[in-house]
């Protein structure tokens, strides 16, 4: 499973693939980039790590959700 990150940089919010410095997508806001990333990852099996403005991982989403290894009831 590939890992992708949404991070705030000096150039705004950016989506990158872990281990690759190339910027895949950008957005003016984190919320906008989350929507863009969801569409980009729709046909992939991937983990999206969403960072807060201080750089810490705030949330993690798995695409598709059925591939989430930590999925649990409730």
N, CA, C and O atoms as a Tinker XYZ file with bonds, in Angstrom:
   296  protein
     1  N      0.855000   -1.174000    0.000000    73     2
     2  CA     0.000000    0.000000    0.000000    64     1     3
     3  C      0.901000    1.237000    0.000000    63     2     4     5
     4  O      1.830000    1.342000    0.801000    81     3
     5  N      0.614000    2.161000   -0.901000    73     3     6
     6  CA     1.373000    3.408000   -0.969000    64     5     7
     7  C      0.871000    4.380000    0.090000    63     6     8     9
     8  O     -0.310000    4.384000    0.439000    81     7
     9  N      1.780000    5.198000    0.591000    73     7    10
    10  CA     1.440000    6.216000    1.584000    64     9    11
    11  C      1.559000    7.601000    0.963000    63    10    12    13
    12  O      2.551000    7.926000    0.310000    81    11
    13  N      0.535000    8.400000    1.178000    73    11    14
    14  CA     0.507000    9.776000    0.687000    64    13    15
    15  C      0.323000   10.704000    1.884000    63    14    16    17
    16  O     -0.257000   10.326000    2.902000    81    15
    17  N      0.831000   11.931000    1.737000    73    15    18
    18  CA     0.757000   12.898000    2.825000    64    17    19
    19  C      0.217000   14.229000    2.320000    63    18    20    21
    20  O      0.567000   14.688000    1.233000    81    19
    21  N     -0.640000   14.835000    3.128000    73    19    22
    22  CA    -1.075000   16.212000    2.900000    64    21    23
    23  C     -0.387000   17.044000    3.967000    63    22    24    25
    24  O     -0.601000   16.841000    5.162000    81    23
    25  N      0.451000   17.995000    3.521000    73    23    26
    26  CA     1.225000   18.817000    4.449000    64    25    27
    27  C      1.178000   20.284000    4.038000    63    26    28    29
    28  O      0.982000   20.616000    2.869000    81    27
    29  N      1.362000   21.142000    5.016000    73    27    30
    30  CA     1.454000   22.577000    4.766000    64    29    31
    31  C      2.918000   22.926000    4.586000    63    30    32    33
    32  O      3.756000   22.592000    5.423000    81    31
    33  N      3.219000   23.603000    3.483000    73    31    34
    34  CA     4.583000   24.047000    3.209000    64    33    35
    35  C      4.555000   25.558000    3.005000    63    34    36    37
    36  O      3.498000   26.184000    3.093000    81    35
    37  N      5.691000   26.125000    2.739000    73    35    38
    38  CA     5.767000   27.546000    2.442000    64    37    39
    39  C      5.037000   27.918000    1.160000    63    38    40    41
    40  O      4.811000   29.097000    0.885000    81    39
    41  N      4.668000   26.905000    0.376000    73    39    42
    42  CA     3.954000   27.117000   -0.886000    64    41    43
    43  C      2.492000   26.706000   -0.794000    63    42    44    45
    44  O      1.820000   26.604000   -1.820000    81    43
    45  N      1.982000   26.466000    0.413000    73    43    46
    46  CA     0.591000   26.070000    0.602000    64    45    47
    47  C      0.472000   24.590000    0.918000    63    46    48    49
    48  O      1.463000   23.929000    1.231000    81    47
    49  N     -0.749000   24.075000    0.834000    73    47    50
    50  CA    -1.025000   22.662000    1.121000    64    49    51
    51  C     -0.650000   21.811000   -0.083000    63    50    52    53
    52  O     -1.000000   22.131000   -1.219000    81    51
    53  N      0.076000   20.710000    0.184000    73    51    54
    54  CA     0.561000   19.880000   -0.905000    64    53    55
    55  C      0.329000   18.401000   -0.599000    63    54    56    57
    56  O      0.399000   17.965000    0.550000    81    55
    57  N      0.049000   17.642000   -1.666000    73    55    58
    58  CA    -0.071000   16.190000   -1.599000    64    57    59
    59  C      1.188000   15.595000   -2.199000    63    58    60    61
    60  O      1.566000   15.918000   -3.325000    81    59
    61  N      1.841000   14.714000   -1.431000    73    59    62
    62  CA     3.035000   14.034000   -1.923000    64    61    63
    63  C      2.936000   12.551000   -1.611000    63    62    64    65
    64  O      2.215000   12.136000   -0.704000    81    63
    65  N      3.673000   11.762000   -2.377000    73    63    66
    66  CA     3.782000   10.331000   -2.115000    64    65    67
    67  C      5.013000   10.125000   -1.242000    63    66    68    69
    68  O      6.073000   10.691000   -1.512000    81    67
    69  N      4.874000    9.320000   -0.203000    73    67    70
    70  CA     5.984000    9.081000    0.713000    64    69    71
    71  C      7.195000    8.555000   -0.050000    63    70    72    73
    72  O      7.084000    7.620000   -0.843000    81    71
    73  N      8.357000    9.168000    0.199000    73    71    74
    74  CA     9.588000    8.755000   -0.452000    64    73    75
    75  C      9.852000    9.440000   -1.782000    63    74    76    77
    76  O     10.902000    9.227000   -2.388000    81    75
    77  N      8.921000   10.254000   -2.242000    73    75    78
    78  CA     9.067000   10.963000   -3.517000    64    77    79
    79  C      8.846000   12.453000   -3.269000    63    78    80    81
    80  O      7.753000   12.849000   -2.864000    81    79
    81  N      9.850000   13.275000   -3.499000    73    79    82
    82  CA     9.715000   14.710000   -3.210000    64    81    83
    83  C      8.794000   15.468000   -4.176000    63    82    84    85
    84  O      8.468000   16.631000   -3.936000    81    83
    85  N      8.377000   14.814000   -5.263000    73    83    86
    86  CA     7.533000   15.465000   -6.263000    64    85    87
    87  C      6.145000   15.789000   -5.674000    63    86    88    89
    88  O      5.519000   14.944000   -5.035000    81    87
    89  N      5.687000   17.007000   -5.898000    73    87    90
    90  CA     4.353000   17.416000   -5.458000    64    89    91
    91  C      3.345000   16.913000   -6.489000    63    90    92    93
    92  O      3.480000   17.179000   -7.684000    81    91
    93  N      2.328000   16.180000   -6.012000    73    91    94
    94  CA     1.334000   15.591000   -6.906000    64    93    95
    95  C      0.179000   16.552000   -7.150000    63    94    96    97
    96  O     -0.231000   16.764000   -8.291000    81    95
    97  N     -0.344000   17.131000   -6.075000    73    95    98
    98  CA    -1.480000   18.058000   -6.149000    64    97    99
    99  C     -1.268000   19.157000   -5.110000    63    98   100   101
   100  O     -0.546000   18.969000   -4.131000    81    99
   101  N     -1.903000   20.305000   -5.335000    73    99   102
   102  CA    -1.857000   21.404000   -4.382000    64   101   103
   103  C     -3.260000   21.941000   -4.155000    63   102   104   105
   104  O     -4.168000   21.717000   -4.955000    81   103
   105  N     -3.418000   22.656000   -3.043000    73   103   106
   106  CA    -4.700000   23.268000   -2.736000    64   105   107
   107  C     -4.500000   24.508000   -1.890000    63   106   108   109
   108  O     -3.510000   24.623000   -1.168000    81   107
   109  N     -5.431000   25.428000   -1.978000    73   107   110
   110  CA    -5.341000   26.648000   -1.186000    64   109   111
   111  C     -5.629000   26.373000    0.280000    63   110   112   113
   112  O     -5.080000   27.036000    1.160000    81   111
   113  N     -6.495000   25.390000    0.545000    73   111   114
   114  CA    -6.827000   25.023000    1.917000    64   113   115
   115  C     -6.649000   23.524000    2.080000    63   114   116   117
   116  O     -6.632000   22.776000    1.102000    81   115
   117  N     -6.518000   23.098000    3.322000    73   115   118
   118  CA    -6.390000   21.671000    3.593000    64   117   119
   119  C     -7.665000   20.939000    3.183000    63   118   120   121
   120  O     -7.599000   19.862000    2.591000    81   119
   121  N     -8.821000   21.518000    3.494000    73   119   122
   122  CA   -10.099000   20.895000    3.146000    64   121   123
   123  C    -10.219000   20.688000    1.634000    63   122   124   125
   124  O    -10.671000   19.639000    1.176000    81   123
   125  N     -9.812000   21.695000    0.874000    73   123   126
   126  CA    -9.859000   21.580000   -0.585000    64   125   127
   127  C     -8.956000   20.446000   -1.060000    63   126   128   129
   128  O     -9.341000   19.661000   -1.926000    81   127
   129  N     -7.765000   20.364000   -0.497000    73   127   130
   130  CA    -6.821000   19.336000   -0.939000    64   129   131
   131  C     -7.266000   17.946000   -0.508000    63   130   132   133
   132  O     -6.980000   16.976000   -1.209000    81   131
   133  N     -7.949000   17.819000    0.610000    73   131   134
   134  CA    -8.483000   16.514000    1.021000    64   133   135
   135  C     -9.467000   16.010000   -0.026000    63   134   136   137
   136  O     -9.441000   14.830000   -0.375000    81   135
   137  N    -10.335000   16.882000   -0.533000    73   135   138
   138  CA   -11.284000   16.489000   -1.586000    64   137   139
   139  C    -10.555000   16.104000   -2.867000    63   138   140   141
   140  O    -10.899000   15.111000   -3.508000    81   139
   141  N     -9.555000   16.886000   -3.235000    73   139   142
   142  CA    -8.769000   16.601000   -4.435000    64   141   143
   143  C     -8.056000   15.266000   -4.290000    63   142   144   145
   144  O     -8.031000   14.463000   -5.223000    81   143
   145  N     -7.473000   15.027000   -3.111000    73   143   146
   146  CA    -6.743000   13.778000   -2.857000    64   145   147
   147  C     -7.684000   12.577000   -2.894000    63   146   148   149
   148  O     -7.322000   11.524000   -3.420000    81   147
   149  N     -8.881000   12.724000   -2.344000    73   147   150
   150  CA    -9.849000   11.624000   -2.356000    64   149   151
   151  C    -10.172000   11.207000   -3.787000    63   150   152   153
   152  O    -10.259000   10.015000   -4.082000    81   151
   153  N    -10.349000   12.178000   -4.672000    73   151   154
   154  CA   -10.617000   11.870000   -6.074000    64   153   155
   155  C     -9.396000   11.216000   -6.726000    63   154   156   157
   156  O     -9.542000   10.272000   -7.503000    81   155
   157  N     -8.208000   11.705000   -6.421000    73   155   158
   158  CA    -6.963000   11.169000   -6.972000    64   157   159
   159  C     -6.734000    9.725000   -6.525000    63   158   160   161
   160  O     -6.243000    8.906000   -7.302000    81   159
   161  N     -7.086000    9.409000   -5.276000    73   159   162
   162  CA    -6.828000    8.088000   -4.715000    64   161   163
   163  C     -7.975000    7.106000   -4.917000    63   162   164   165
   164  O     -7.878000    5.954000   -4.493000    81   163
   165  N     -9.035000    7.530000   -5.542000    73   163   166
   166  CA   -10.243000    6.712000   -5.714000    64   165   167
   167  C     -9.938000    5.327000   -6.277000    63   166   168   169
   168  O    -10.518000    4.343000   -5.817000    81   167
   169  N     -9.052000    5.226000   -7.251000    73   167   170
   170  CA    -8.773000    3.951000   -7.911000    64   169   171
   171  C     -7.478000    3.303000   -7.435000    63   170   172   173
   172  O     -6.954000    2.403000   -8.091000    81   171
   173  N     -6.961000    3.761000   -6.292000    73   171   174
   174  CA    -5.705000    3.229000   -5.767000    64   173   175
   175  C     -5.949000    2.578000   -4.408000    63   174   176   177
   176  O     -6.945000    2.864000   -3.743000    81   175
   177  N     -5.048000    1.714000   -4.009000    73   175   178
   178  CA    -5.039000    1.213000   -2.639000    64   177   179
   179  C     -3.943000    1.992000   -1.940000    63   178   180   181
   180  O     -2.759000    1.808000   -2.224000    81   179
   181  N     -4.343000    2.871000   -1.019000    73   179   182
   182  CA    -3.376000    3.800000   -0.440000    64   181   183
   183  C     -3.815000    4.268000    0.939000    63   182   184   185
   184  O     -4.980000    4.161000    1.323000    81   183
   185  N     -2.845000    4.787000    1.657000    73   183   186
   186  CA    -3.088000    5.411000    2.947000    64   185   187
   187  C     -2.803000    6.907000    2.792000    63   186   188   189
   188  O     -1.760000    7.298000    2.267000    81   187
   189  N     -3.734000    7.732000    3.251000    73   187   190
   190  CA    -3.572000    9.185000    3.187000    64   189   191
   191  C     -3.400000    9.707000    4.605000    63   190   192   193
   192  O     -4.297000    9.576000    5.438000    81   191
   193  N     -2.249000   10.297000    4.872000    73   191   194
   194  CA    -1.967000   10.873000    6.176000    64   193   195
   195  C     -2.137000   12.389000    6.068000    63   194   196   197
   196  O     -1.437000   13.056000    5.306000    81   195
   197  N     -3.075000   12.911000    6.842000    73   195   198
   198  CA    -3.408000   14.328000    6.794000    64   197   199
   199  C     -2.757000   15.009000    7.992000    63   198   200   201
   200  O     -3.070000   14.700000    9.142000    81   199
   201  N     -1.858000   15.928000    7.713000    73   199   202
   202  CA    -1.113000   16.614000    8.756000    64   201   203
   203  C     -1.807000   17.918000    9.147000    63   202   204   205
   204  O     -2.485000   18.541000    8.330000    81   203
   205  N     -1.631000   18.322000   10.404000    73   203   206
   206  CA    -2.117000   19.625000   10.848000    64   205   207
   207  C     -1.090000   20.679000   10.428000    63   206   208   209
   208  O     -0.027000   20.342000    9.907000    81   207
   209  N     -1.408000   21.938000   10.651000    73   207   210
   210  CA    -0.507000   23.010000   10.222000    64   209   211
   211  C      0.833000   22.968000   10.948000    63   210   212   213
   212  O      1.806000   23.551000   10.470000    81   211
   213  N      0.904000   22.280000   12.112000    73   211   214
   214  CA     2.186000   22.169000   12.819000    64   213   215
   215  C      3.001000   20.953000   12.384000    63   214   216   217
   216  O      4.071000   20.697000   12.937000    81   215
   217  N      2.507000   20.204000   11.400000    73   215   218
   218  CA     3.244000   19.092000   10.828000    64   217   219
   219  C      2.929000   17.726000   11.407000    63   218   220   221
   220  O      3.384000   16.716000   10.870000    81   219
   221  N      2.165000   17.665000   12.487000    73   219   222
   222  CA     1.830000   16.380000   13.095000    64   221   223
   223  C      0.691000   15.707000   12.323000    63   222   224   225
   224  O     -0.203000   16.374000   11.802000    81   223
   225  N      0.742000   14.373000   12.261000    73   223   226
   226  CA    -0.334000   13.633000   11.600000    64   225   227
   227  C     -1.581000   13.756000   12.469000    63   226   228   229
   228  O     -1.585000   13.378000   13.640000    81   227
   229  N     -2.635000   14.294000   11.869000    73   227   230
   230  CA    -3.878000   14.522000   12.585000    64   229   231
   231  C     -4.910000   13.430000   12.282000    63   230   232   233
   232  O     -5.735000   13.087000   13.128000    81   231
   233  N     -4.847000   12.894000   11.064000    73   231   234
   234  CA    -5.842000   11.913000   10.633000    64   233   235
   235  C     -5.225000   11.017000    9.574000    63   234   236   237
   236  O     -4.323000   11.425000    8.842000    81   235
   237  N     -5.726000    9.785000    9.503000    73   235   238
   238  CA    -5.289000    8.865000    8.453000    64   237   239
   239  C     -6.511000    8.218000    7.830000    63   238   240   241
   240  O     -7.407000    7.752000    8.534000    81   239
   241  N     -6.540000    8.192000    6.509000    73   239   242
   242  CA    -7.644000    7.580000    5.765000    64   241   243
   243  C     -7.071000    6.534000    4.829000    63   242   244   245
   244  O     -5.970000    6.692000    4.301000    81   243
   245  N     -7.832000    5.459000    4.627000    73   243   246
   246  CA    -7.415000    4.383000    3.735000    64   245   247
   247  C     -8.355000    4.351000    2.533000    63   246   248   249
   248  O     -9.571000    4.472000    2.677000    81   247
   249  N     -7.778000    4.189000    1.357000    73   247   250
   250  CA    -8.547000    4.095000    0.113000    64   249   251
   251  C     -8.234000    2.769000   -0.540000    63   250   252   253
   252  O     -7.056000    2.444000   -0.690000    81   251
   253  N     -9.222000    1.980000   -0.939000    73   251   254
   254  CA   -10.607000    2.120000   -0.515000    64   253   255
   255  C    -10.728000    1.782000    0.967000    63   254   256   257
   256  O     -9.833000    1.157000    1.536000    81   255
   257  N    -11.809000    2.185000    1.584000    73   255   258
   258  CA   -11.961000    1.963000    3.021000    64   257   259
   259  C    -11.949000    0.480000    3.377000    63   258   260   261
   260  O    -11.622000    0.116000    4.507000    81   259
   261  N    -12.298000   -0.361000    2.437000    73   259   262
   262  CA   -12.282000   -1.807000    2.683000    64   261   263
   263  C    -10.859000   -2.348000    2.866000    63   262   264   265
   264  O    -10.679000   -3.458000    3.367000    81   263
   265  N     -9.857000   -1.575000    2.466000    73   263   266
   266  CA    -8.457000   -2.005000    2.605000    64   265   267
   267  C     -7.863000   -1.590000    3.944000    63   266   268   269
   268  O     -6.688000   -1.850000    4.204000    81   267
   269  N     -8.659000   -0.948000    4.800000    73   267   270
   270  CA    -8.155000   -0.489000    6.090000    64   269   271
   271  C     -7.865000   -1.676000    7.003000    63   270   272   273
   272  O     -8.790000   -2.395000    7.381000    81   271
   273  N     -6.603000   -1.897000    7.366000    73   271   274
   274  CA    -6.278000   -3.042000    8.210000    64   273   275
   275  C     -6.775000   -2.878000    9.649000    63   274   276   277
   276  O     -6.878000   -3.866000   10.377000    81   275
   277  N     -7.079000   -1.661000   10.065000    73   275   278
   278  CA    -7.538000   -1.412000   11.429000    64   277   279
   279  C     -9.052000   -1.267000   11.502000    63   278   280   281
   280  O     -9.589000   -0.823000   12.517000    81   279
   281  N     -9.733000   -1.636000   10.440000    73   279   282
   282  CA   -11.193000   -1.481000   10.433000    64   281   283
   283  C    -11.797000   -2.319000   11.550000    63   282   284   285
   284  O    -11.424000   -3.472000   11.768000    81   283
   285  N    -12.734000   -1.705000   12.243000    73   283   286
   286  CA   -13.392000   -2.422000   13.334000    64   285   287
   287  C    -14.840000   -1.975000   13.413000    63   286   288   289
   288  O    -15.196000   -0.905000   12.919000    81   287
   289  N    -15.663000   -2.788000   14.030000    73   287   290
   290  CA   -17.064000   -2.428000   14.210000    64   289   291
   291  C    -17.152000   -1.357000   15.285000    63   290   292   293
   292  O    -16.455000   -1.410000   16.299000    81   291
   293  N    -18.025000   -0.380000   15.042000    73   291   294
   294  CA   -18.275000    0.658000   16.054000    64   293   295
   295  C    -17.336000    1.693000   16.087000    63   294   296
   296  O    -17.457000    2.611000   16.899000    81   295
